[in-house]
Amino acid sequence: MEGLGWFLTIIIGGLAGWIAEQIMKSNMGIIMNIILGIAGALILNAILFAVMGGTFGGIIGQLIVAVVGACLLIWIGRLFRRKT
């Protein structure tokens, strides 16, 4: 997450993971929510930077990016679990 400290990154990652968990109707723990939120934000920020040359700034912008990224990761995880 661009320009945020570690503590705020963990808070936003956990919140984003929890929101994505509610949207996607999955059941995960707090640690997985934090991991999904942070990983989702990193992946979607990289994609946005490659496509648009920038990303959304600020806490709210990063929260939105993290939620969308975490939802994408949950969706991709479900695709792989169904194939095996």
C-alpha positions as CSV (number, residue, x, y, z in Angstrom):
1,M,0.0,0.0,0.0
2,E,1.5,3.2,-1.2
3,G,2.6,5.7,1.4
4,L,1.1,4.0,4.5
5,G,3.0,2.9,7.6
6,W,3.1,-0.8,8.7
7,F,0.5,-0.3,11.5
8,L,-2.0,1.4,9.2
9,T,-1.3,-1.2,6.5
10,I,-2.2,-4.0,8.9
11,I,-5.4,-2.2,10.0
12,I,-6.5,-1.4,6.5
13,G,-5.6,-4.9,5.3
14,G,-7.6,-6.5,8.1
15,L,-10.6,-4.3,7.4
16,A,-10.4,-4.9,3.6
17,G,-10.1,-8.6,4.1
18,W,-13.1,-8.6,6.4
19,I,-15.2,-6.6,3.9
20,A,-14.1,-8.9,1.1
21,E,-15.0,-11.9,3.3
22,Q,-18.5,-10.5,3.8
23,I,-19.0,-9.6,0.1
24,M,-17.8,-13.0,-1.1
25,K,-19.5,-14.9,1.7
26,S,-16.4,-16.8,2.8
27,N,-15.3,-17.8,6.3
28,M,-11.8,-17.0,7.2
29,G,-9.9,-15.9,10.3
30,I,-8.4,-12.5,11.2
31,I,-4.9,-13.5,10.1
32,M,-6.2,-14.6,6.7
33,N,-8.2,-11.4,6.4
34,I,-5.1,-9.3,7.0
35,I,-3.0,-11.4,4.5
36,L,-5.8,-11.2,1.8
37,G,-6.3,-7.5,2.3
38,I,-2.6,-6.7,2.1
39,A,-1.9,-9.1,-0.8
40,G,-4.9,-7.9,-2.7
41,A,-3.8,-4.3,-2.3
42,L,-0.3,-5.1,-3.5
43,I,-1.5,-7.0,-6.5
44,L,-4.2,-4.6,-7.6
45,N,-1.9,-1.6,-7.0
46,A,0.7,-3.2,-9.3
47,I,-2.0,-3.8,-12.0
48,L,-3.3,-0.3,-11.7
49,F,0.1,1.2,-11.9
50,A,1.0,-0.9,-15.0
51,V,-2.3,0.0,-16.8
52,M,-3.0,3.6,-15.7
53,G,0.5,4.7,-14.6
54,G,-0.8,5.4,-11.1
55,T,-3.0,4.2,-8.3
56,F,-5.6,5.6,-5.9
57,G,-4.1,7.6,-3.1
58,G,-5.2,8.1,0.5
59,I,-6.6,5.8,3.0
60,I,-10.0,5.5,1.4
61,G,-8.6,4.9,-2.0
62,Q,-6.3,2.2,-0.7
63,L,-9.1,0.6,1.2
64,I,-11.2,0.3,-1.9
65,V,-8.2,-1.1,-3.9
66,A,-7.5,-3.6,-1.1
67,V,-11.2,-4.8,-0.9
68,V,-11.4,-5.3,-4.7
69,G,-8.0,-7.0,-4.7
70,A,-9.0,-9.3,-1.8
71,C,-12.3,-10.2,-3.6
72,L,-10.3,-11.1,-6.7
73,L,-8.0,-13.3,-4.7
74,I,-10.9,-15.1,-3.0
75,W,-12.5,-15.6,-6.4
76,I,-9.3,-17.0,-7.9
77,G,-8.8,-19.3,-4.9
78,R,-12.3,-20.7,-5.4
79,L,-11.6,-21.4,-9.1
80,F,-8.5,-23.5,-8.2
81,R,-10.3,-25.3,-5.4
82,R,-13.2,-26.4,-7.7
83,K,-10.8,-27.8,-10.3
84,T,-9.1,-30.2,-7.9
